[in-house]
Amino acid sequence: MIQVMKKVFKSLLLAIGILLLVMVLKAFVFNTKPEFNSLNSPTASSNVDGSAFLRFSKALQFRTLSPSGVDDSMAIQKFQQLHHWMKINYPVLAQKAIWSVINQGSLLIELPSMNKTLPAALFLGHLDVVPVEDSSNWKYPPFDGTIEKDTLWGRGALDDKNAVIALLESAEAILKTNKIPQRRILLAFGHDEEVGGNLGAAQISKYLKDNNIEIGFVNDEGFGVMEKVIPGLKNDAAIIGVAEKGYATVEISVEIKGGHSAWPKRDNTTSVLTSALKKLDETQFESRIQEPIKGLFESSAPYMDWGYRLLFSNLWITSPLVKWVLNQGDKTAATVRTTHVTTIINAGEKENVVPPKATAIVNFRLLPGDSIKNVIDWVKRTINDDRVKVRLTGNSNESSPVSPSNGLGFDELHNSVNEVFPSAVVVPGLAIVGSDCKHYIQNCDRIYRFLPYKFNSVNLTGIHGKNEHVIRADFENAVRFYTVLFGKL
Ligand SMILES: [Zn+2]
């Protein structure tokens, strides 16, 4: 008996030893830092036009608030003024590129190219900005474009005129040197991204399709060079979004005859609704470590300390632990599962009357792989009560397909990051909130979300918040980035 136990113990030790060895090998031998070969290229250190930052300031002075609809001529006028200003301030681009105004407020600019048979590179940006709730809270008025030392303050400084102006500066600079890019470079600037993009991006996408313009890849806002966002990674992470979560809103309602609150029924609308909501609150969608989050950890692991490196290089065995850790933080939890939260509850008007109808609105953000149909089925199954009606309401989008983390578009973005942000680690990412690029799924299956700007906990609060600002060096790096990138296309 003792002999048998000794044998079992020995084999167990051997198995653990092999397992540890495989984990260490995976972490430290097979998963190593990729070689960079293009550091300090001449274009990466090229100078940016000294008046570029001033032009950026001017662009922020146009109050291009998203239009309320196609008839909002007051709003549309501001976009047209901005178009006009662009043509004057980017004269070479105005002369050599083809400018098309789409649906009055959006712009599609096609740079001259050597080879029109190559699929085009499409760069997105949006001209509209979100309103300012209380400008007295701002350090400088939000539409003055104030430059104080090396900082520019104003609405749109990081969302998203920073992309638009840096793209225009790079395009102008390239055309001034008489260099003609190989493939078609298209700049598409929507005018209603902040309210869904149906007037702008959706129409540009349709225009491209109707004109049979083949798109090789799309790049939009969504992520950037992010400081301290990946647990265990000290380097900045240049996150290239390769997918985007879906969006769905579900109405849950209960109708039961009301009555006087002095002799309530056992089950009434409010009690049935709250118990349904409690069931939803206590149940979560299954967590999954899948692409692109799996790729995010695998690509950043070689740059991590040994503990994290061991953990993230061996997701095949450590994923339950990693999922548990990620589920402890709100933002990290949102990357590994479909999330939901009740945002509106409505019932009753009078304190002594039992309401005949009670409704709640629950908002879902869907992980790639979970469909809107899955969500509705899950809600019904979880509540499991025939008295509760469940229906989809408002706008909804399925989660996006996952674009490849290599090949055309991704590789050029990756190599340009290596040149302009040499200490940043390039990783694929999952965008939690949507942008205009969702409208281009019909044009192309390589859709990337990367802005060549540094983001940290300080400047991120300016996006849709107060004191939106950008630092001159960051803006000039973005211009360099697009110049480098355009050179690779
Ligand atoms: Zn935006």
Residues whose N, C-alpha, C, O or C-beta is under 5 A from the ligand:
A	BS01	ZN	D159 D160
